[in-house]
Amino acid sequence: MKSIFIGGSQRSGTTMLQLLLCQCEQVNPMIHEAQILYAYVQAYRIGKSRFNIDGKDYFRDENAYLEFNRRWFEDFIESISGMYSGLQYLVLKNPRLTRNFVELAELNDDMLFIVIVRDPRDVIASMIQVGHRLYKYDQSDTQAQLYMSRNISEMSKFFLSFYLPLFTEQASEMRSRLRIIRYENLVQNTSSVLLELGEFCGLNLSDIESAQVMDTGNFSLDKRTEYSKAWNSGYYGKAVDSSRIGRYKQELTQNEIAEVEKKCADFMLQFGYFEHT
């Protein structure tokens, strides 16, 4: 079974992208975010970085440590796939894992990665809206405090932190297994982007109709906590549309927009977002 991991910043469209891929019969039904895997991969990353201090008494060498972790990762994937019969592909996502895609790539040679990027001005505007909802639920929540602070410099740095590890020298070996798409292209030209992703992954995505209400599988908003519900945009499971492009103009001040454009200038240039100011 081939594994496909979806990544990107929070509020960039990772859930929508996973939901679209999970409409394919070759793929698992939509399932909840892979939070538990994030903890496992973090442990692997920390152990690798501290191997000469903490690991050499427990593993013969760093390669033995890697092989140990590759085995548990294979068991993890088999455990999930065993819950759903007839699968050819497993599609998982967790935005925080994007920062550890280099480590994930080390754990399986066949794994593929799809990363979605979105105009950072729209992402930060969406973060602020989520912050208001989170704050009502838990005023002590660190993300609520960050989003509510409207500290655009820190929020821009937080946004970029999801993507920067993908452009390091350490990531060079896994880039052939990585495809980056734009949120704006996905919602405006859904069929053509899905065709591109299908060719990249080996999936038959030609029959997915983006205009229909989608099957949300095992993912139920009704069963989520109030904290989790705060992240819901209100569009979950509904038809793909492009109405949220440029929403930042109603949420951010001109000074805030200028600050995002300053802090995220390289990112915006690379992905063509200054064309849409």
C-alpha positions, 0 to 999 in steps of 0.5 A: 500500500502506498501512503500519501501525506498532505501538508501545508500551513494551518488554514491553507486547505489541507482538510479540503484537499484530503477530503477530495482525495478520499472521494476516490475508491482506491483511498481510505474514507476521510479520517481524523487528523493524524495527531498520534503520528505527529507525536511518534515522528517528533520522538524519532526526530529528537532521538536522531538529533540526540543520538550521540548523547542518548541513543548509542547505549541502546542502538548499535549505530544510527542506521540501526536506530533508523531501521527500528523506526522504519519497522514501527512506522510500517506497523503503524501503516498496516494497523490503519490499512487493516481497518479498511478493506480493499485499499490501495492508498492511505491518505493522511494529513496533519499540518504540523507534520509538514515540518517533519516531512524530511523525517517521514520520508526517511521512514518509508521510501515509497511515501508521497507528499502533497503540500498545499500553499495559500496566499499568506494574507488569506491564511493569516486573516483566517487564523485571526477568525479562528482565534476569536472562536478559540478564545471564546472556548479557552482564553488561555490557549496559546494559539488563540492568544497568538491569533488574537494578538494580531502580531502580524510579524509573529503570525507570518513567522509561524506561517512560514515555519510550516514550509521552510524545512521543505527547502533545506538541503536536508529535504533535497533527497525527498523532493522528487516525491513532493508535489506543491499545489496552490489553494487558489488553483485547486478551488478555481480549477479543481478538475485540472489540479486533481488530474495533475495529482492523480498522475503524480500519485497514480490515483484515478481522480477523474470521476471526482465531482467537486461541485457535489457535497462530499462524503465525509467518511469517519470524520464527524463534526458533531462528535468533535470537541468545542475546541476542535469545532472552532477550527471549522470554516463552515464549508466542511463537506460542501462543494468546492468554491473560490469565494474565500480568495481575497477575504483578507481585504475585509479582515486585515488593515492596510498596515497589516497587509503590508506587514504580511507582504514584507515578512512573506515576500520571498514566499509570495514571489515564489508562488506568484501571490504579488500578482493578486494584490 
